[in-house]
């Protein structure tokens, strides 16, 4: 059995056991295996084959910024990121080469991001206000400054649109209360005075991109962009159909 076959067989074993078995994770040490193969045979167990995870324990990776993914995978490899789930699920991947990290990041960043999930209307509205304008009275900066008007991310700042709300709350809490994320200085300052309610509101808005309550009323020109942040409230309404106009011929159903 060649090394690639051994790796794929191991990947199938991991489907049942998850990625928490660090010894098994270390056993896939083979620099010849491509990042895409690792993504499909190992990462998919938690994050989904296309980077769209089901459980909020694991972040959605589809469409995530490549630069951000490279940074995080590097931190996992070096045990620099030490939040509990990083230790449990990701510390076993010390074998990853720079080429594999680059290939993994490229693979997941090239997958199609998914639209958001509808949620509590009032919470989403509150979260939208925080995302767009921050909380000046608490010294909380607007999320759009780094994460983009449509939650698409910027440079090494991650995209947030459509991410699991529970995952967002968990990471905001890690930033606020711990030193477990080595690149978290900016976020630690941003989160310092956020209440749990503030966090949950932002997370609800992020998960709901585009919020259902506004998307249905003002469809965006760009289907990938949240309607709530794209629609022009000053734009004239489209002319309505003339009720006196003859109906167009219809296909015989």
VEXMAR-26847 format. One record per residue: residue number from 1; x, y, z of N, C-alpha, C in turn. Coordinates in steps of 0.1 Angstrom, whole numbers, plus 5000, padded with zeros to 4 digits. Example, Ala and Ser with C-alpha at 12.3 -4.5 7.8 and 13.67 -1.06 7.14 Angstrom:
BEGIN
i_n_c1_n_c2_n_c3_ca_c1_ca_c2_ca_c3_c_c1_c_c2_c_c3
1_5132_4943_5078_5123_4955_5078_5132_4967_5078
2_5128_4978_5071_5137_4989_5071_5129_5000_5079
# end
This chain:
BEGIN
i_n_c1_n_c2_n_c3_ca_c1_ca_c2_ca_c3_c_c1_c_c2_c_c3
1_5009_4988_5000_5000_5000_5000_5009_5012_5000
2_5007_5021_4990_5016_5033_4990_5011_5044_5000
3_5019_5054_5001_5016_5064_5012_5003_5071_5009
4_5000_5075_4997_4988_5082_4994_4976_5073_4998
5_4976_5060_4994_4965_5051_4998_4964_5050_5013
6_4975_5050_5020_4975_5049_5035_4968_5062_5040
7_4971_5073_5034_4966_5085_5039_4951_5086_5037
8_4946_5082_5025_4932_5082_5022_4925_5072_5032
9_4931_5060_5034_4924_5051_5043_4923_5057_5057
10_4934_5064_5062_4933_5070_5075_4923_5081_5075
11_4921_5088_5064_4911_5099_5063_4897_5093_5065
12_4895_5081_5059_4882_5074_5061_4880_5070_5075
13_4890_5066_5082_4889_5063_5096_4885_5075_5104
14_4890_5087_5100_4888_5099_5108_4873_5104_5106
15_4866_5099_5096_4852_5102_5094_4844_5098_5107
16_4848_5087_5112_4841_5082_5124_4846_5087_5137
17_4859_5091_5137_4865_5095_5150_4867_5110_5152
18_4865_5118_5141_4867_5132_5142_4882_5135_5142
19_4885_5148_5144_4899_5153_5143_4905_5154_5157
20_4899_5149_5167_4904_5152_5180_4915_5142_5184
21_4917_5131_5176_4927_5122_5180_4940_5127_5174
22_4948_5133_5182_4960_5140_5178_4970_5130_5172
23_4971_5118_5178_4981_5108_5173_4978_5104_5159
24_4965_5102_5156_4961_5099_5142_4963_5110_5133
25_4961_5122_5138_4963_5134_5129_4978_5135_5126
26_4987_5133_5135_5001_5134_5133_5005_5123_5123
27_4998_5112_5123_5002_5101_5114_5000_5103_5099
28_4994_5114_5096_4992_5117_5081_5004_5126_5076
29_5015_5125_5083_5027_5133_5079_5032_5128_5066
30_5028_5134_5055_5033_5131_5042_5032_5143_5033
31_5044_5150_5031_5044_5163_5024_5039_5161_5009
32_5039_5149_5004_5035_5147_4990_5020_5148_4988
33_5012_5147_4999_4998_5147_4998_4993_5162_4996
34_4985_5164_4987_4981_5178_4984_4971_5183_4994
35_4971_5197_4995_4962_5203_5004_4947_5200_5001
36_4944_5199_4988_4930_5195_4985_4926_5181_4990
37_4935_5172_4989_4933_5158_4994_4931_5159_5009
38_4939_5167_5016_4937_5168_5031_4924_5174_5034
39_4920_5184_5026_4907_5191_5028_4895_5181_5027
40_4896_5173_5017_4885_5163_5014_4885_5151_5023
41_4897_5147_5027_4897_5134_5035_4898_5137_5050
42_4902_5149_5054_4903_5151_5069_4895_5163_5073
43_4897_5175_5067_4890_5187_5071_4875_5186_5070
44_4871_5178_5059_4857_5177_5056_4849_5171_5068
45_4856_5163_5076_4849_5156_5087_4842_5167_5096
46_4848_5178_5098_4843_5189_5107_4837_5201_5099
47_4844_5204_5088_4841_5217_5081_4833_5214_5068
48_4830_5202_5065_4823_5199_5053_4832_5199_5041
49_4829_5191_5030_4837_5189_5019_4839_5203_5011
50_4828_5211_5012_4829_5224_5005_4831_5235_5015
51_4835_5232_5027_4838_5242_5037_4825_5248_5043
52_4814_5241_5042_4802_5246_5048_4798_5236_5060
53_4802_5240_5072_4800_5231_5083_4786_5232_5088
54_4781_5221_5094_4768_5220_5100_4768_5224_5114
55_4777_5219_5122_4778_5222_5136_4785_5236_5138
56_4779_5245_5147_4786_5257_5150_4798_5256_5158
57_4802_5244_5162_4815_5242_5169_4826_5245_5159
58_4823_5242_5146_4833_5244_5136_4829_5255_5126
59_4838_5264_5124_4835_5276_5115_4833_5271_5100
60_4824_5279_5093_4823_5277_5079_4836_5283_5073
61_4842_5276_5063_4854_5280_5057_4852_5284_5043
62_4841_5281_5037_4838_5284_5023_4839_5299_5020
63_4847_5303_5010_4848_5317_5007_4856_5325_5016
64_4862_5319_5027_4869_5327_5036_4882_5332_5030
65_4887_5343_5035_4898_5350_5029_4911_5341_5030
66_4918_5340_5019_4929_5331_5019_4940_5335_5029
67_4943_5348_5030_4953_5353_5039_4950_5349_5053
68_4937_5351_5057_4933_5347_5070_4935_5333_5073
69_4931_5324_5064_4933_5310_5066_4947_5306_5067
70_4956_5312_5059_4970_5309_5060_4975_5312_5074
71_4971_5324_5079_4976_5328_5093_4971_5318_5103
72_4958_5314_5103_4952_5305_5113_4959_5291_5112
73_4960_5286_5100_4966_5273_5099_4981_5273_5104
74_4988_5284_5102_5001_5285_5107_5002_5286_5122
75_4992_5293_5128_4991_5293_5142_4988_5280_5148
76_4979_5272_5142_4976_5259_5147_4988_5250_5146
77_4995_5250_5135_5007_5242_5133_5017_5245_5144
78_5019_5258_5147_5029_5262_5157_5024_5262_5171
79_5011_5258_5173_5005_5258_5187_5005_5272_5193
80_5004_5282_5184_5004_5295_5189_4989_5299_5193
81_4980_5293_5186_4966_5296_5190_4961_5285_5200
82_4957_5289_5212_4955_5279_5222_4941_5280_5229
83_4931_5285_5221_4918_5284_5226_4914_5269_5227
84_4904_5265_5235_4902_5251_5238_4900_5242_5225
85_4891_5247_5216_4889_5239_5204_4901_5238_5195
86_4909_5249_5195_4922_5248_5187_4930_5237_5192
87_4932_5236_5205_4940_5225_5211_4933_5211_5208
88_4920_5210_5210_4914_5197_5208_4914_5192_5194
89_4911_5201_5184_4909_5197_5171_4920_5200_5161
90_4929_5210_5164_4938_5214_5154_4953_5213_5158
91_4956_5211_5170_4970_5210_5174_4977_5198_5168
92_4970_5188_5164_4976_5176_5158_4982_5178_5144
93_4979_5190_5138_4984_5192_5124_4997_5199_5124
94_5006_5195_5132_5020_5201_5132_5028_5197_5119
95_5023_5186_5113_5030_5181_5101_5028_5190_5088
96_5018_5198_5088_5015_5206_5076_5027_5214_5071
97_5030_5212_5058_5041_5220_5052_5035_5234_5048
98_5044_5243_5045_5039_5256_5040_5031_5255_5027
99_5036_5246_5019_5028_5243_5006_5014_5238_5009
100_5013_5229_5018_5000_5223_5021_4991_5233_5027
101_4996_5242_5036_4989_5253_5042_4983_5262_5031
102_4992_5265_5022_4988_5274_5011_4977_5268_5002
103_4979_5255_4999_4969_5247_4991_4955_5246_4999
104_4956_5244_5012_4944_5243_5019_4936_5256_5019
105_4944_5267_5021_4938_5280_5022_4932_5284_5008
106_4939_5280_4997_4934_5283_4984_4921_5275_4981
107_4921_5262_4985_4910_5254_4983_4897_5260_4990
108_4898_5262_5002_4886_5267_5010_4882_5281_5006
109_4891_5290_5003_4888_5303_4999_4881_5303_4985
110_4883_5293_4977_4877_5293_4964_4863_5286_4963
111_4859_5281_4975_4846_5275_4976_4835_5286_4977
112_4823_5283_4973_4812_5293_4973_4807_5295_4987
113_4807_5307_4992_4801_5310_5005_4786_5309_5004
114_4780_5305_5016_4766_5303_5016_4759_5316_5021
115_4746_5317_5017_4738_5329_5023_4735_5326_5037
116_4731_5337_5044_4728_5336_5058_4715_5329_5062
117_4714_5327_5075_4702_5320_5080_4693_5331_5087
118_4680_5331_5085_4671_5341_5091_4671_5338_5106
119_4669_5349_5114_4669_5348_5128_4660_5358_5135
120_4662_5361_5147_4654_5371_5155_4655_5385_5149
121_4644_5390_5144_4644_5403_5137_4649_5414_5146
122_4645_5415_5158_4649_5426_5167_4664_5425_5170
123_4669_5413_5172_4683_5411_5175_4692_5414_5163
124_4687_5410_5151_4694_5413_5139_4695_5428_5136
125_4684_5436_5139_4684_5450_5137_4695_5457_5146
126_4695_5452_5159_4705_5457_5169_4719_5454_5164
127_4721_5442_5160_4734_5438_5155_4738_5445_5143
128_4729_5449_5134_4733_5456_5122_4738_5470_5126
129_4731_5476_5136_4736_5490_5140_4750_5489_5146
130_4753_5479_5154_4766_5477_5159_4776_5474_5148
131_4773_5466_5139_4782_5462_5128_4785_5474_5120
132_4775_5483_5117_4777_5494_5108_4783_5506_5116
133_4780_5508_5128_4784_5521_5135_4791_5519_5148
134_4792_5506_5153_4799_5504_5166_4790_5508_5177
135_4797_5509_5189_4790_5514_5201_4799_5525_5207
136_4798_5537_5201_4806_5548_5205_4807_5551_5220
137_4796_5549_5227_4796_5552_5241_4804_5541_5249
138_4806_5530_5243_4814_5519_5249_4828_5518_5244
139_4831_5526_5234_4844_5525_5227_4846_5513_5218
140_4834_5508_5213_4834_5497_5204_4834_5502_5190
141_4845_5498_5182_4846_5503_5168_4836_5495_5159
142_4832_5502_5148_4823_5495_5138_4830_5483_5132
143_4823_5473_5130_4828_5460_5124_4832_5463_5110
144_4825_5472_5103_4827_5474_5088_4841_5479_5086
145_4847_5485_5096_4861_5491_5094_4871_5481_5089
146_4870_5469_5095_4880_5458_5091_4873_5447_5083
147_4860_5444_5086_4854_5432_5080_4846_5435_5067
148_4845_5448_5063_4839_5452_5051_4824_5454_5052
149_4819_5463_5043_4805_5466_5044_4795_5455_5042
150_4800_5445_5035_4791_5433_5033_4796_5421_5040
151_4805_5423_5050_4810_5412_5058_4820_5403_5050
152_4826_5408_5040_4834_5400_5031_4848_5399_5036
153_4852_5407_5046_4866_5407_5051_4875_5416_5042
154_4887_5418_5047_4896_5426_5040_4911_5422_5044
155_4919_5420_5034_4933_5415_5037_4933_5403_5046
156_4939_5405_5058_4940_5394_5068_4928_5394_5078
157_4919_5403_5076_4907_5403_5084_4896_5393_5078
158_4891_5384_5086_4882_5374_5080_4869_5379_5075
159_4863_5372_5065_4849_5374_5062_4840_5369_5073
160_4829_5375_5075_4820_5371_5086_4806_5367_5081
161_4803_5371_5069_4789_5369_5064_4785_5355_5064
162_4774_5351_5070_4769_5338_5070_4775_5328_5081
163_4785_5333_5088_4791_5325_5098_4782_5321_5109
164_4784_5309_5115_4775_5305_5127_4775_5315_5138
165_4764_5319_5143_4763_5329_5154_4770_5324_5166
166_4767_5311_5170_4774_5306_5182_4789_5306_5181
167_4794_5303_5169_4809_5304_5167_4814_5318_5169
168_4807_5328_5164_4811_5342_5165_4811_5346_5180
169_4800_5343_5187_4800_5346_5201_4811_5340_5209
170_4814_5327_5206_4825_5320_5213_4838_5327_5210
171_4841_5331_5198_4854_5338_5195_4855_5352_5201
172_4844_5359_5201_4844_5372_5207_4847_5371_5222
173_4841_5360_5228_4844_5358_5242_4859_5354_5245
174_4864_5346_5236_4879_5343_5237_4887_5355_5235
175_4884_5364_5226_4891_5376_5224_4891_5385_5237
176_4878_5386_5242_4876_5395_5253_4883_5390_5266
177_4882_5377_5269_4886_5372_5282_4899_5365_5283
178_4905_5362_5272_4918_5354_5272_4928_5360_5263
179_4940_5353_5263_4951_5357_5254_4954_5345_5245
180_4943_5337_5242_4945_5325_5235_4947_5326_5220
181_4944_5338_5215_4946_5340_5200_4957_5350_5198
182_4968_5346_5193_4980_5355_5192_4978_5367_5183
183_4969_5367_5174_4967_5378_5165_4955_5386_5169
184_4951_5385_5182_4939_5391_5186_4939_5404_5193
185_4950_5412_5192_4952_5424_5200_4941_5434_5196
186_4938_5435_5183_4928_5445_5178_4914_5441_5183
187_4911_5428_5182_4898_5424_5186_4896_5424_5201
188_4907_5422_5208_4906_5423_5223_4902_5437_5227
189_4908_5447_5220_4904_5461_5223_4890_5464_5219
190_4886_5459_5208_4872_5461_5203_4862_5455_5212
191_4865_5443_5217_4855_5436_5225_4855_5439_5240
192_4864_5447_5244_4866_5449_5258_4854_5453_5266
193_4845_5462_5260_4834_5466_5267_4821_5461_5262
194_4821_5451_5253_4809_5445_5248_4803_5436_5258
195_4789_5437_5259_4782_5428_5268_4779_5415_5260
196_4774_5405_5267_4771_5393_5260_4759_5396_5250
197_4750_5404_5254_4739_5408_5245_4744_5415_5233
198_4754_5424_5234_4760_5430_5222_4766_5419_5213
199_4773_5410_5219_4779_5400_5211_4769_5391_5203
200_4758_5388_5210_4748_5379_5204_4741_5387_5193
201_4739_5400_5195_4733_5408_5184_4741_5408_5172
202_4754_5411_5173_4763_5412_5162_4763_5398_5155
203_4764_5388_5163_4765_5374_5158_4752_5370_5150
204_4741_5375_5155_4728_5372_5148_4728_5379_5135
205_4732_5391_5134_4733_5399_5122_4742_5392_5112
206_4754_5389_5117_4764_5382_5108_4759_5369_5102
207_4752_5361_5111_4747_5348_5106_4736_5350_5096
208_4729_5361_5097_4717_5363_5088_4720_5370_5075
209_4732_5373_5072_4735_5380_5060_4730_5372_5048
210_4722_5378_5039_4715_5391_5041_4703_5388_5050
211_4699_5397_5059_4688_5395_5068_4675_5393_5059
212_4668_5383_5062_4656_5380_5055_4646_5391_5054
213_4644_5398_5066_4634_5409_5066_4637_5420_5057
214_4649_5422_5053_4652_5433_5043_4655_5427_5029
215_4660_5416_5028_4664_5410_5015_4651_5408_5007
216_4640_5404_5013_4628_5402_5005_4622_5415_5000
217_4624_5426_5008_4618_5439_5004_4627_5446_4994
218_4640_5445_4994_4649_5452_4985_4660_5442_4980
219_4656_5434_4970_4666_5425_4965_4679_5432_4960
220_4691_5428_4963_4703_5434_4959_4706_5432_4945
221_4713_5441_4939_4717_5439_4925_4728_5428_4924
222_4736_5427_4934_4746_5417_4935_4741_5406_4945
223_4738_5394_4940_4732_5384_4949_4742_5380_4960
224_4755_5383_4959_4764_5379_4969_4765_5390_4980
225_4759_5401_4978_4760_5412_4988_4747_5413_4996
226_4748_5416_5009_4736_5418_5017_4728_5429_5012
227_4715_5427_5011_4706_5437_5006_4705_5449_5016
228_4706_5446_5029_4705_5456_5039_4716_5467_5038
229_4727_5463_5033_4738_5473_5032_4740_5478_5018
230_4732_5473_5008_4734_5477_4994_4723_5485_4989
231_4710_5483_4993_4699_5489_4987_4700_5504_4989
232_4696_5512_4979_4696_5527_4980_4682_5532_4983
233_4680_5537_4995_4667_5541_4999_4662_5553_4991
234_4671_5560_4984_4666_5572_4976_4663_5568_4962
235_4665_5556_4958_4663_5552_4945_4648_5551_4942
236_4643_5556_4930_4629_5556_4928_4624_5541_4926
237_4611_5539_4929_4606_5526_4928_4604_5523_4913
238_4605_5510_4910_4603_5506_4896_4589_5508_4892
239_4586_5513_4880_4572_5515_4876_4564_5503_4876
240_4552_5504_4882_4544_5492_4883_4537_5489_4870
241_4533_5477_4869_4526_5473_4856_4513_5481_4855
242_4509_5484_4842_4497_5491_4839_4485_5481_4840
243_4476_5483_4850_4466_5473_4851_4457_5472_4839
244_4457_5483_4830_4449_5483_4818_4455_5476_4806
245_4469_5474_4808_4476_5469_4797_4472_5454_4794
246_4471_5450_4781_4467_5436_4778_4478_5427_4784
247_4473_5416_4788_4483_5406_4793_4491_5400_4782
248_4503_5396_4785_4512_5390_4775_4506_5376_4773
249_4508_5371_4761_4504_5357_4758_4510_5347_4768
250_4503_5338_4773_4508_5329_4783_4510_5315_4776
251_4520_5308_4780_4522_5294_4775_4510_5286_4781
252_4506_5277_4772_4495_5268_4776_4500_5258_4786
253_4495_5259_4799_4500_5249_4809_4491_5237_4808
# end
